[in-house]
Amino acid sequence: TVLRPRKDVTDDAQTGVLLLGALLPGLFLAHPTALLALLALAAPLVVLAYRARRVSRGASPWWMPERSWAATGVFGFLGISLVAWIALRPPWTASTWLPTRTMPTAIVEVIFGTPTTLHGGVFMGVLTVMGLVAILTSRRERVLVVLLAVAGGLYAVSAAWEPSDLRTFITGNWYNDHHRLAAILPTASAPVVVMGAESLLLTALAGVHKGLARLAERRGSEMHASTRGAAAAFTVLMLLFSVVSLLQATSMEHEQRRIEHRYSWEHPTLLSQDERTLLTRLSNLVPEDNAIIANTRNGGSLAYALGDRPVLKPHIHGAVSQDAQYLLDHWGEAATDSAVCRIVREKKAYFALHFGPPYVSQKDQVLRGTEDLDLREGVELVDSVGEAKLYRVTVCD
């Protein structure tokens, strides 16, 4: 709305700002990286809006600083965005994902809408290219190209750049994980695809309309323009439906099979069926006001979601107090370390879960305080399902 010279642009902008202010808290709570993605995509919009304003006022060159509320707002937004980009990022050591593609491959995936080895991108690629051509040749909505370049650039950096501090600065907010950035792509690519679909439909409608007119002339019959238009629209829609069904059916089947495999209990990647069963019993085994010691890297922290009991550390990168960390490292030593019992009583952390591998984040990281509990004094086994076990410390009562 800011880029279009309309009478109601001020009202539209004020409404947009009001709605944005109402949505930002929920967006941030959903996931901080969602807010960072918004800032990354909004930055070029803000700069282009400022440029349009300066150019419309005859300012030359437009990038030279000026004293105005608009300039203060633009540079203030960019400054706040940079601070948020740095302050809200996870630890640099957490950005462990390595590149898996070449840069040309990543660019092709962006254009064809097939990041992370998705299938069936031929039709999407055609629409994206047609959308880009339509935007660039008609000189309208060019900002959509910029948005696609930003989102696609973030994906390409995470997927193809060699590890470096610059790569982590750009995409470390998403742990350098190209899967996370692939989820942002549709936000920027969908408008371009819509423009391409519009261009394709209009071109096809015009072609079929002309074809029907010529066919009528050859046969010496008359066909009303509205009839030709209706026939052309019906023909194009049927062709489009057939093409989409043909090209997307196989890819949809492939994705369904992949999802079924990934989330099947026969092939668990984080939580086994035995572990899940034990978690669902926690509400009957652990007092409601007790916190549980659990490893965040192998599904133990899901006790909060599936067992309705809090855990001492719910997130891999979550910060905990010194006492809580000491308990995570030494909980099983309660019989020989008086400091453990003191913290157990304070935190009411009398129970601990022990699950085995696999561990997330490509690390076989055990939780030291819950290892070898069967051999520890002052610790008893409360319940077990297969290799999943729940223990209770008995010397701290």
Protein Blocks (a to p, Z undefined) as FASTA:
>chain_A
ZZpccfklmmmmmmmmmmmmmmmmmmmmmomklmmmmmmmmmmmmmmmmmmmmmmnopac
fkbccddfklmmmmmmmmmmmmmmmmmpccfklmmbccfbdfklmmmmmmnopgghighi
lmmmmmmmmmmmmmmmnopaklmmmmmmmmmmmmmmmmmpccdfklmmmmmmnoopaklm
mmmmmmmmmmmmmmmmmmmmmmmmmmmmmmmmmmmmmnopacdfklmmmmmmmmmmmmmm
mmmmmmmmmmmmmmmmmmmmmmpcklcckbcfklmmmmmmmmmmpcfkbccdddfknopm
mmmmmnopacfblbfklccdfklmmmmmmmmmmmmmmklmmmmmmnopabccddddddeh
hiacddfklgoklmpghiacfbdehjbccdddfklZZ
